[in-house]
Amino acid sequence: MRPASGAAMVKAANDAHASGSVRIYHVAAAGDGRTPPLLALAPMQDVTTLEFMRVVARYGGPDVYWTEYFRVHGDSKPEKWILKSITENPTDRPVVAQMIGNDVLALVRTAKELQKYPVAAIDLNLGCPAPIVYRKCAGGGLLREPARVDAILGAVRDAVAIPFTVKTRIGFESPEEFDALLPLFAKHPIDLLTVHARTVAQMYRPGVRYDLIARAARELKCPVLANGNVHSAAQAKQLLAETGARGLMIGRGAIRNPWLFDQIRAEMRGPGILPVSAGKVQARSLRHFDGKKINLPTGRDVLAYIHKLWDNEITPGVRESAQVMRMKKFMNFIGEGIGEKFLFEIRRVATAADFFRVCEHFLEHDQPMTLEPPPAMPEARLDLPAGF
C-alpha cells in the first residue's frame, strides 16, 4: 500500500523510529506558513558517515539525515558501514536511506531490504554528477533516459510501503530537460522531491536555477526541498521565500559551518530569538549579526570543531599522512569560511603537528566568524565528494 503525502510521511517516519524515540520535528508537507522549514543534511559520499553525523549533531544538526548512497546492482547487498549510520544513529533524528543504481529489479530488492531498518524513507539518487557514476547510467546519468527513470520510479514506488523520496538535478545537459522530468515526478506519488538546481554537466559551476525549484514547488503535490549553494541563514530565508520550497537540503555549507542549521532556525524565528539546542556539549558564541541575534562561533569554537572532526574521523592503524589527507577533504570547505591564506597553508601540511599548527595560527582567537565563503567561491569548487 502506498502512503499518502505529508502526514503519512511523518507518521511512517515516527513509527520507523519509535524504538529509538526519534521524531520528525518539522513537517515538510505542512505548507501552512507557520511550520518551520525542514532542514536536511545532504547525502555526501564518504562524508555523511556515522562519524560525521555524530559531530554535526553536537552543533544543532539538521531535522533529518540522508545516508551516503547504497550502491545497487545485480548482486549487491547494502554496505555494512553505511547501515551503521542507520542502526547506530546517535542523533535522535530520522535518517533516510538513499540508493543509487539503474537495475530495476535490484533497486526493488534493495528498497525492500532497507525497509527492514529504522529509516524514515527510501530515497533514489538521480543527481550524482561524478563521471564515474553517470557514465554507468546511474545517479545523474539516468536523467538522459526519461523512460528508464519512469520505469524505476514506478517499480520502486510500488515496492516501498514507507515514504519514497527522490533527489534530482534539473537535467543532464540542459535545464530545458526539466520540462520532461517534472511530469514523471508528478505521475508517481513520491512523498518528497529534493531539487539540486544545476544540471549534471554543470557540476558545481555558477548559475543555480532557483526558478526551477519554484516551478517544482508550484506544480507538484509533494513537498519540495531546495538544494544547491545554501551558505548563510539570510540567504536560506530568502531562498525559501523565493521558491516556496518546504525546506532546504544543505551539503557543503554544513561542513563549513555546522552551526548553520541553528542559525537558519534563528533567522526564521525572527530578531532576538535564539535557538536552543539542549544537551549540546559545544559552547556557543552569541553575537549580533545583521541586526539579529545569530549564533556565531568564535575562532576557538571553529578550532574545537576541527578537533572534534579529527577525533571522530581517525581510524586506528591508519598512517598519519592518510589521516591528514582525509581531514583536508573537510578543510577544503571549512577553509572557504576562514580565508585563502589558511587554505594555501593547510593544503600543504603533511603531519598532524603541522595540521594543528596552521589551524591554531588562524583560529586561536575569540572574534566571531560568519564562516561565509567569498562571493566567487560557493559555486566554483569542482573537486567534491560524489553525491552532493
C-alpha positions as CSV (number, residue, x, y, z in Angstrom):
1,M,0.0,0.0,0.0
2,R,1.3,3.5,-0.9
3,P,1.5,6.0,1.9
4,A,-0.2,9.4,1.3
5,S,2.0,12.5,1.2
6,G,2.6,14.7,4.2
7,A,1.0,13.4,7.4
8,A,1.6,9.8,6.4
9,M,5.3,10.5,5.7
10,V,5.7,11.9,9.2
11,K,3.7,9.0,10.8
12,A,5.8,6.4,8.9
13,A,9.0,8.1,10.0
14,N,7.9,8.3,13.6
15,D,6.8,4.7,13.6
16,A,10.0,3.5,12.0
17,H,12.0,5.3,14.7
18,A,9.7,4.6,17.7
19,S,12.2,2.2,19.3
20,G,14.8,4.9,19.3
21,S,12.5,7.7,20.5
22,V,13.1,9.5,17.2
23,R,10.6,12.0,15.9
24,I,10.5,14.4,12.9
25,Y,10.5,17.9,14.4
26,H,9.2,19.8,11.4
27,V,6.6,18.6,8.9
28,A,7.8,19.4,5.4
29,A,4.4,18.8,4.0
30,A,2.5,21.2,6.2
31,G,2.9,24.3,3.9
32,D,0.8,26.4,6.3
33,G,3.2,29.3,6.6
34,R,3.7,28.6,10.3
35,T,5.5,25.3,10.4
36,P,9.3,25.8,10.3
37,P,11.1,24.6,7.2
38,L,12.5,21.1,7.1
39,L,16.3,21.2,7.3
40,A,18.2,18.2,5.9
41,L,21.8,17.2,5.6
42,A,22.6,16.3,2.0
43,P,23.9,12.8,1.2
44,M,27.6,13.2,0.6
45,Q,29.7,10.1,-0.3
46,D,32.5,9.4,2.2
47,V,31.3,12.5,4.2
48,T,27.9,11.9,5.8
49,T,29.1,8.9,7.6
50,L,28.1,7.8,11.1
51,E,31.2,9.7,12.4
52,F,30.2,13.0,10.7
53,M,26.6,12.6,11.8
54,R,27.8,12.3,15.4
55,V,29.8,15.5,15.1
56,V,27.3,17.7,13.3
57,A,24.5,16.7,15.7
58,R,26.5,18.4,18.5
59,Y,26.0,21.8,16.9
60,G,22.2,21.7,16.5
61,G,22.2,19.5,13.4
62,P,19.5,19.0,10.7
63,D,16.0,17.8,11.3
64,V,16.7,14.7,9.1
65,Y,19.8,13.0,7.8
66,W,20.4,11.3,4.4
67,T,22.8,8.4,4.2
68,E,25.6,8.1,1.7
69,Y,24.1,6.2,-1.2
70,F,23.9,2.4,-1.2
71,R,25.4,1.2,-4.5
72,V,22.8,-1.1,-6.1
73,H,23.4,-3.7,-8.9
74,G,22.6,-7.2,-9.7
75,D,24.3,-9.0,-6.8
76,S,24.8,-6.1,-4.4
77,K,24.0,-6.0,-0.7
78,P,23.6,-2.9,1.4
79,E,27.1,-1.8,2.6
80,K,27.6,-2.6,6.2
81,W,29.4,0.7,7.0
82,I,26.5,2.7,5.6
83,L,24.0,0.6,7.5
84,K,25.8,1.6,10.7
85,S,24.6,5.2,10.2
86,I,21.1,3.8,10.5
87,T,21.4,1.1,13.1
88,E,23.8,3.2,15.3
89,N,22.2,6.6,14.6
90,P,23.3,8.7,17.6
91,T,21.4,11.9,16.6
92,D,17.9,11.3,17.9
93,R,16.7,12.5,14.4
94,P,15.4,10.5,11.5
95,V,17.6,9.1,8.8
96,V,16.7,8.5,5.1
97,A,18.4,5.6,3.2
98,Q,19.5,6.6,-0.3
99,M,20.0,4.2,-3.2
100,I,21.9,4.7,-6.5
101,G,21.7,2.4,-9.5
102,N,19.8,1.6,-12.7
103,D,18.8,-2.1,-12.3
104,V,15.1,-2.1,-11.6
105,L,14.9,-5.5,-10.0
106,A,18.0,-4.8,-7.9
107,L,16.6,-1.4,-6.8
108,V,13.3,-3.0,-5.8
109,R,15.1,-5.8,-3.9
110,T,17.3,-3.3,-2.1
111,A,14.4,-1.0,-1.2
112,K,12.5,-3.9,0.4
113,E,15.6,-4.8,2.3
114,L,16.3,-1.3,3.6
115,Q,12.7,-1.0,4.8
116,K,13.6,-3.6,7.4
117,Y,15.8,-1.0,9.1
118,P,14.6,2.1,11.1
119,V,14.6,4.5,8.2
120,A,12.2,7.4,7.7
121,A,12.1,6.9,3.9
122,I,13.8,5.4,0.9
123,D,15.4,7.8,-1.5
124,L,16.5,7.5,-5.1
125,N,19.6,9.4,-6.3
126,L,19.0,11.0,-9.7
127,G,21.6,13.7,-9.2
128,C,25.2,12.5,-8.6
129,P,27.3,14.3,-11.2
130,A,30.5,12.3,-10.7
131,P,31.7,11.0,-14.1
132,I,32.5,7.5,-12.6
133,V,28.8,7.3,-11.7
134,Y,26.9,8.9,-14.6
135,R,29.0,7.0,-17.2
136,K,27.4,3.9,-15.8
137,C,24.0,5.4,-16.3
138,A,23.4,5.8,-12.6
139,G,22.8,8.9,-10.5
140,G,22.6,11.9,-12.7
141,G,23.3,9.7,-15.7
142,L,19.8,8.4,-15.6
143,L,18.4,11.8,-16.5
144,R,19.5,11.1,-20.1
145,E,16.9,8.3,-20.2
146,P,13.5,9.6,-19.0
147,A,11.7,6.3,-20.0
148,R,14.1,4.4,-17.7
149,V,13.5,6.9,-14.9
150,D,9.8,6.4,-15.4
151,A,10.1,2.6,-15.1
152,I,12.3,2.8,-12.0
153,L,10.1,5.3,-10.2
154,G,7.0,3.1,-10.8
155,A,8.6,-0.1,-9.7
156,V,10.3,1.3,-6.6
157,R,7.2,3.2,-5.6
158,D,5.2,0.0,-5.8
159,A,7.8,-1.8,-3.7
160,V,8.1,0.8,-0.9
161,A,5.5,0.8,1.8
162,I,7.1,3.7,3.7
163,P,7.7,7.2,2.2
164,F,9.6,7.2,-1.1
165,T,11.6,10.3,-1.9
166,V,13.8,11.4,-4.8
167,K,16.9,13.7,-5.1
168,T,17.4,15.0,-8.6
169,R,19.2,17.6,-10.7
170,I,17.3,19.7,-13.2
171,G,18.7,17.8,-16.2
172,F,21.8,16.2,-17.7
173,E,23.0,18.7,-20.3
174,S,20.3,21.5,-20.2
175,P,17.8,23.0,-17.8
176,E,15.2,22.5,-20.5
177,E,15.2,18.8,-19.7
178,F,13.3,19.6,-16.6
179,D,10.2,20.0,-18.7
180,A,10.2,16.2,-19.3
181,L,11.3,15.3,-15.8
182,L,8.6,17.1,-13.8
183,P,5.7,15.1,-15.3
184,L,7.5,11.9,-14.2
185,F,7.7,13.1,-10.6
186,A,4.0,14.1,-10.8
187,K,3.0,10.8,-12.3
188,H,4.4,8.7,-9.5
189,P,3.2,9.6,-6.0
190,I,6.6,10.3,-4.4
191,D,6.4,11.8,-0.9
192,L,9.2,14.4,-1.3
193,L,11.4,15.7,-4.1
194,T,14.8,17.4,-3.5
195,V,15.9,19.6,-6.4
196,H,19.6,20.5,-6.9
197,A,19.1,23.3,-9.3
198,R,22.0,22.6,-11.5
199,T,22.5,20.2,-14.4
200,V,24.8,17.2,-14.2
201,A,27.1,18.6,-16.8
202,Q,27.3,21.9,-14.9
203,M,28.7,20.1,-11.9
204,Y,29.1,22.9,-9.3
205,R,29.6,25.9,-11.6
206,P,27.7,29.1,-11.3
207,G,24.2,29.5,-12.5
208,V,21.9,27.8,-9.9
209,R,18.4,27.8,-11.3
210,Y,16.3,28.5,-8.2
211,D,13.4,29.5,-10.5
212,L,13.1,25.8,-11.5
213,I,12.8,24.8,-7.8
214,A,10.0,27.4,-7.5
215,R,8.3,25.8,-10.5
216,A,8.5,22.3,-9.0
217,A,7.1,23.6,-5.7
218,R,4.2,25.2,-7.6
219,E,3.4,22.2,-9.9
220,L,4.0,19.1,-7.7
221,K,1.7,17.9,-5.0
222,C,4.6,16.6,-2.9
223,P,6.8,18.8,-0.8
224,V,10.0,20.1,-2.5
225,L,13.3,20.7,-0.8
226,A,15.7,23.3,-2.3
227,N,19.3,22.2,-2.7
228,G,22.4,23.9,-4.2
229,N,24.7,26.6,-2.7
230,V,23.0,27.3,0.6
231,H,25.6,29.1,2.6
232,S,24.1,31.5,5.1
233,A,21.0,32.0,7.3
234,A,19.9,35.2,5.5
235,Q,20.3,33.6,2.1
236,A,18.4,30.5,3.2
237,K,15.5,32.6,4.3
238,Q,15.4,34.5,1.0
239,L,15.6,31.2,-1.0
240,L,12.7,29.7,0.9
241,A,10.6,32.8,0.3
242,E,11.5,33.0,-3.4
243,T,11.0,29.3,-4.2
244,G,8.1,28.3,-2.0
245,A,10.1,25.2,-1.1
246,R,9.1,23.4,2.2
247,G,12.7,23.1,3.3
248,L,16.4,23.0,2.5
249,M,19.0,20.3,1.9
250,I,22.5,21.5,2.8
251,G,25.8,19.9,2.0
252,R,28.9,21.9,1.6
253,G,27.6,24.7,3.8
254,A,27.1,22.3,6.7
255,I,30.6,21.0,6.5
256,R,32.0,24.6,6.6
257,N,29.6,25.8,9.2
258,P,27.9,23.1,11.4
259,W,26.1,25.9,13.3
260,L,24.2,26.8,10.0
261,F,21.1,24.7,10.8
262,D,20.6,26.5,14.1
263,Q,21.4,29.9,12.5
264,I,18.7,29.3,9.9
265,R,16.2,28.4,12.7
266,A,17.1,31.6,14.5
267,E,16.7,33.6,11.2
268,M,13.3,32.1,10.6
269,R,12.1,32.8,14.1
270,G,12.9,36.4,13.9
271,P,15.1,39.0,15.7
272,G,16.1,38.4,19.3
273,I,15.0,34.8,19.4
274,L,17.8,32.3,19.8
275,P,17.7,28.6,19.0
276,V,18.1,26.3,22.0
277,S,20.0,23.0,21.5
278,A,19.6,21.2,24.8
279,G,22.3,18.8,25.7
280,K,24.9,20.0,23.2
281,V,28.4,19.9,24.6
282,Q,29.9,22.5,22.3
283,A,29.9,26.1,23.7
284,R,28.2,28.7,21.6
285,S,29.1,32.3,20.9
286,L,26.1,34.6,20.6
287,R,26.7,37.7,18.6
288,H,24.6,40.4,16.9
289,F,24.8,39.9,13.1
290,D,22.9,41.9,10.5
291,G,20.6,43.3,13.2
292,K,19.7,39.9,14.6
293,K,20.9,37.7,17.4
294,I,22.6,34.9,15.5
295,N,24.6,32.1,16.9
296,L,28.1,32.9,15.6
297,P,31.2,30.8,16.6
298,T,34.5,32.3,17.6
299,G,37.8,31.2,16.1
300,R,38.3,28.9,19.1
301,D,34.8,27.3,18.5
302,V,35.8,26.5,15.0
303,L,39.1,25.1,16.2
304,A,37.2,22.9,18.6
305,Y,35.0,21.7,15.8
306,I,38.1,20.7,13.7
307,H,39.5,18.8,16.7
308,K,36.2,17.0,17.1
309,L,36.2,16.1,13.4
310,W,39.8,14.8,13.8
311,D,38.9,12.7,16.8
312,N,35.8,11.2,15.2
313,E,37.3,10.6,11.7
314,I,40.6,9.0,12.9
315,T,40.9,5.3,12.1
316,P,43.1,3.2,14.3
317,G,46.1,1.8,12.4
318,V,45.9,4.3,9.5
319,R,49.0,6.2,8.7
320,E,49.2,9.8,10.0
321,S,49.7,11.1,6.4
322,A,46.5,9.3,5.3
323,Q,44.6,10.9,8.3
324,V,45.9,14.3,7.4
325,M,44.7,13.7,3.8
326,R,41.3,12.7,5.0
327,M,41.0,15.9,7.0
328,K,41.9,18.0,4.0
329,K,38.6,16.9,2.4
330,F,36.9,18.8,5.2
331,M,39.4,21.6,5.3
332,N,38.7,22.5,1.6
333,F,35.2,23.5,2.7
334,I,35.9,24.9,6.2
335,G,38.8,26.9,4.8
336,E,36.4,28.8,2.5
337,G,35.0,30.5,5.6
338,I,38.4,31.2,7.0
339,G,40.4,32.6,4.1
340,E,42.7,32.0,1.2
341,K,45.8,32.2,3.3
342,F,44.5,29.4,5.5
343,L,43.6,27.2,2.5
344,F,47.1,27.8,1.0
345,E,48.9,26.6,4.1
346,I,46.6,23.8,5.2
347,R,46.7,22.2,1.7
348,R,50.5,21.9,2.1
349,V,50.8,20.2,5.5
350,A,51.8,16.6,5.8
351,T,51.8,15.9,9.5
352,A,49.4,16.1,12.4
353,A,51.6,18.6,14.1
354,D,51.7,20.9,11.1
355,F,48.0,20.5,10.5
356,F,47.1,21.7,14.0
357,R,49.9,24.4,14.0
358,V,48.2,26.0,11.0
359,C,44.7,25.7,12.4
360,E,45.8,27.2,15.7
361,H,47.6,30.1,14.0
362,F,44.4,31.2,12.2
363,L,41.8,30.2,14.8
364,E,43.2,30.9,18.3
365,H,41.1,34.0,18.8
366,D,37.7,35.0,20.2
367,Q,36.4,37.0,17.3
368,P,33.0,35.9,15.9
369,M,33.1,34.3,12.5
370,T,30.3,34.1,9.9
371,L,32.1,31.3,8.0
372,E,30.6,32.6,4.8
373,P,32.7,32.0,1.7
374,P,33.8,34.8,-0.6
375,P,31.2,35.5,-3.3
376,A,33.2,33.7,-6.0
377,M,33.8,30.5,-4.0
378,P,30.5,28.8,-3.2
379,E,29.7,27.7,-6.8
380,A,33.3,27.3,-8.0
381,R,34.6,24.1,-6.4
382,L,34.6,21.1,-8.7
383,D,36.5,18.5,-6.7
384,L,33.7,17.5,-4.4
385,P,32.7,14.1,-3.0
386,A,30.2,12.2,-5.1
387,G,26.6,12.6,-4.1
388,F,26.4,16.4,-3.5
